């Protein structure tokens, strides 16, 4: 197979992968759709599958199913002669899978839910699944950017779905009492999550939980914001029921890499430079959102104070080479 054809197939896989994810988000955010979660899961699994196929093609891993017959290895084909490629779960189980364990757990959860909804109609499952769906979309943007570059990012298209009425206690009771959820999907959720560690259950890669309440504006101009956010793991969030909690985050100081290098130079580490800074954040996987060292704003990465302390610790540990 020519190099040109390999690259063209990879690009086509990435194109269709992104389109599947964008379609999933678009459908989920459509207020007239009542089949949100089921459609979202189907499309996002397709999107992730194509992303994994593009990755394995890029690193020269053959992702076709094969059968050994005697000494021969035969590539499996469909009834009509097309190659049988790995489904998403096979991609996740491969030892060269580039995804972290929490992202894998999130996707295997969605695969399991898809198996349940394939065989019977469900009703009103969105509230039970929304955190996992949001996490999967955010994880997708992180990995397509990490594996193939910023030009493939879809973060500007990942938006919070708006609901026009609050969830009343009676609605919550209706969700809990829904026989379709309890009989199949909910049983799967309980069984699946019993096998996860506490760290995995709390990871934003597995479930991205955004909790909110209405805001009473105290000054003119404040009423334009519908929601304010605090981190769910902050002390302010303690004691608030999960269904009605607010996530509120104070604005953090943000620094460009050049500012961090200058800061370290001013502290005496004159040999610390941009190259060493880049090597350090790559070594620490510091742009991983789970580590909370920084944030991507308008396609520019900014570092928080927590990362500056990490850099400072590095400089102190290597001061003989950096002073």
ABEGO torsion letter per residue (X at the ends): XBAAAAAAAAAAAAAAAAAAAAAAAAAAABAABAAAAAAAAAAAAAAAAAAAAAAAAAAGBBABBBBBBEABBBBBBBAAGBBBBBBAAAAAABAABABBAAAAAAAAAAAAAAAAAAABBBBGAAAAAAAAAAAAAAAAAAAAAAAAEAAABAAAABBBBBBABBBBAAAAAAAAABAAAAAAAAAAAAAAAAABBAAAAABAAABBBBBBBBBBBABBGAAABABBBBBAABAAABGBBAAABBBBBBBBBBBBAAAAAAAAAAAGBAABBAAAAAAAAAAAGAABAAAGABBBBGGBBBBBAAAAAAAAAAAAAAAAAAX
